[in-house]
């Protein structure tokens, strides 16, 4: 199997492996968080406040209230600042 079909199948396989790896990391860190919570409950100490899943998917949940014109303006301002600080040859 070569060509387009192979590439599509390979991409799906890579994504499936990535999802398995992420699920394993989430499962293990949640288990460690539960052990830590039990330890803290009995002996005191620092308790984890956030799950690994929440940290990884934080970028997915960012809700912007900017409209497209504000975003373009913000990016333009940053580019203008970069242009003023960098000398061009």
N, C-alpha and C positions, 0 to 999 in steps of 0.2 A: 504494500500500500504506500503510494508516494503522492506527492503533490498536496493539493488543497485539503483533501479528506484526512490525510495524515496529520497535517498541521492542526486542523480543527480538533481531531481526536487527541492529539498531544496537548493542546491547550486545555481541553476539558480534564485530562488526566492530571495536569499540573495544578489546576484549580482545586480538584478533588483532594489532592495530597496536601495542598496548602490549608484547606478547610479542616482536614483531619488533624494536622499539626496544631492549628489554632484551637480546635476543640480540646485536644489533649492538654495544651497549655492552660486553657481556661479551667478544665476539670482539676488539674493538679494545683493550680494556684487557689482555687476555691476550697479544695481539701486542706491546703496549708493554712488558709485563712480561718477555716473552722477549727483546726487544731489550735491555732494562735488564740482565737476567741475563747476557747475552753481553758487554755492555759492562763490567759489574762483574768478570766472570771475567778479562778481559784487562787492565783498567786500575785495578781496585779501586773502592771506593765503597760506597754504601748499596744494599742489595738489598731489594726489596719482599718482605715476608714473607707477605702475604695477598692473595688474588685479590679482584677486585671482586665476583664471584659470591658468595664466602664472606661478604663484608661485607653484601651486600644480603639474603642468605638467612639471616643469623645469627638473626634473630627467629623464623624458621620452625623452627629446630632447638633452641630453648630447651626443655629438659626439666625441668619442675618436679617436685620431690619432695614438694610440699605437698599435703595432702589438701584437700577442699573446705572443711572447717571452719576450717583454718588460714588459707586464703585469705580467707574471710569475716572472720575475726578480725583479720587484718592490715589489711584495707580499713576495717573498723570503727574500729580504732585511729587510722588516718590521718584518718578523718572526724571522730573525736572531737577530735583535735589541731587540726584546722582550725576546728572549732566553738568551741573555747576561745580561739583566737587572734583570731578575727574577731568584732567586736561586732555584735550584731544590733539593728536599729532597730525 
